[in-house]
Amino acid sequence: MTIILNGETHEVQEGSTVSDLLTLLNMKNEPIVTELDGQALTHHEYASSILLEGSRVEVIRLAAGG
């Protein structure tokens, strides 16, 4: 199934969650901010947030510095 990840199409298995996606991207333990269809998610919501065909996901990696 196709989702939009950071503005680009990306294929994931049907029934995948945001947690599954982050594992696939090797970002599960990274300091990130994640949105699903315009709604910010907490880390606790990743496992229960199911991706649907055409879901829009934004993943922003946080970086320290100045």
C-alpha positions as CSV (number, residue, x, y, z in Angstrom):
1,M,0.0,0.0,0.0
2,T,1.2,3.5,-0.7
3,I,1.6,6.3,1.9
4,I,3.1,9.7,1.6
5,L,6.2,10.0,3.8
6,N,7.8,13.4,4.1
7,G,6.2,14.4,0.8
8,E,7.3,11.3,-1.2
9,T,5.5,8.0,-1.9
10,H,6.5,5.0,0.1
11,E,5.3,1.4,0.1
12,V,4.4,-0.3,3.4
13,Q,2.5,-3.5,4.1
14,E,-1.3,-3.2,4.7
15,G,-2.1,-3.0,8.4
16,S,1.3,-1.3,9.3
17,T,1.4,1.1,12.2
18,V,3.5,4.2,12.6
19,S,5.7,2.1,14.9
20,D,6.2,-0.5,12.1
21,L,7.2,2.3,9.7
22,L,9.7,3.8,12.2
23,T,11.2,0.3,12.7
24,L,11.5,-0.1,9.0
25,L,13.3,3.3,8.7
26,N,15.6,2.5,11.7
27,M,14.3,5.6,13.5
28,K,12.3,4.0,16.3
29,N,14.9,5.0,19.0
30,E,15.8,8.3,17.4
31,P,14.7,11.7,18.8
32,I,11.9,12.5,16.4
33,V,8.6,14.3,16.0
34,T,5.9,12.5,14.0
35,E,2.6,13.6,12.4
36,L,0.0,11.4,10.9
37,D,-2.5,13.1,8.6
38,G,-1.7,16.5,10.2
39,Q,-2.0,15.3,13.8
40,A,1.1,15.2,16.0
41,L,1.5,11.8,17.7
42,T,3.1,11.0,21.1
43,H,5.4,8.0,21.3
44,H,2.7,6.0,23.0
45,E,0.4,6.4,20.0
46,Y,2.8,5.0,17.5
47,A,1.8,1.3,18.0
48,S,-1.9,2.0,17.8
49,S,-1.8,4.4,14.8
50,I,-2.6,2.3,11.7
51,L,-1.5,3.6,8.3
52,L,-4.1,3.6,5.6
53,E,-3.7,3.9,1.8
54,G,-2.7,7.5,1.1
55,S,-1.8,8.3,4.8
56,R,0.4,11.3,5.1
57,V,3.3,10.9,7.6
58,E,5.8,13.5,8.5
59,V,8.9,12.4,10.5
60,I,11.2,15.1,11.7
61,R,14.5,14.2,13.3
62,L,15.4,16.5,16.2
63,A,19.0,17.8,16.4
64,A,20.7,19.6,19.2
65,G,23.0,22.5,18.5
66,G,22.9,26.2,17.9
